[in-house]
């Protein structure tokens, strides 16, 4: 599964805190997905998506 952080990230860090195995901050302090979502990280990635206050995270099969 692929994760993507769309435009509109507000750098709150919720996704990074919830699922650091998939999300991190880039050089502009915006969240990015740097790794694929695995079976082991799927629940955390979905929690990060659902907890995003600006709804900018997409998860694609």
Residue pairs with C-beta under 8 A, 6 or more apart in sequence:
1 36
1 37
1 38
1 42
1 45
1 59
1 60
1 61
2 33
2 36
2 37
2 59
2 60
3 22
3 23
3 33
3 36
3 37
3 45
3 49
3 57
3 58
3 59
3 60
4 33
4 57
4 58
4 59
4 60
5 15
5 23
5 30
5 31
5 32
5 33
5 56
5 57
6 56
6 57
6 58
7 56
8 54
8 56
9 30
9 31
9 54
9 56
10 53
10 54
11 25
11 29
11 30
11 31
12 53
12 54
13 25
13 31
14 48
14 51
14 52
14 53
15 22
15 23
15 31
15 48
15 49
15 51
15 52
15 57
16 23
16 24
16 25
16 31
18 44
18 47
18 48
18 51
19 41
19 44
19 45
19 47
19 48
21 35
21 40
21 41
21 44
22 33
22 34
22 35
22 36
22 37
22 41
22 44
22 45
22 48
23 31
23 32
23 33
23 34
23 48
24 31
24 32
24 34
25 31
25 32
26 32
33 57
35 41
37 45
37 59
45 59
46 59
48 57
49 57
49 58
49 59
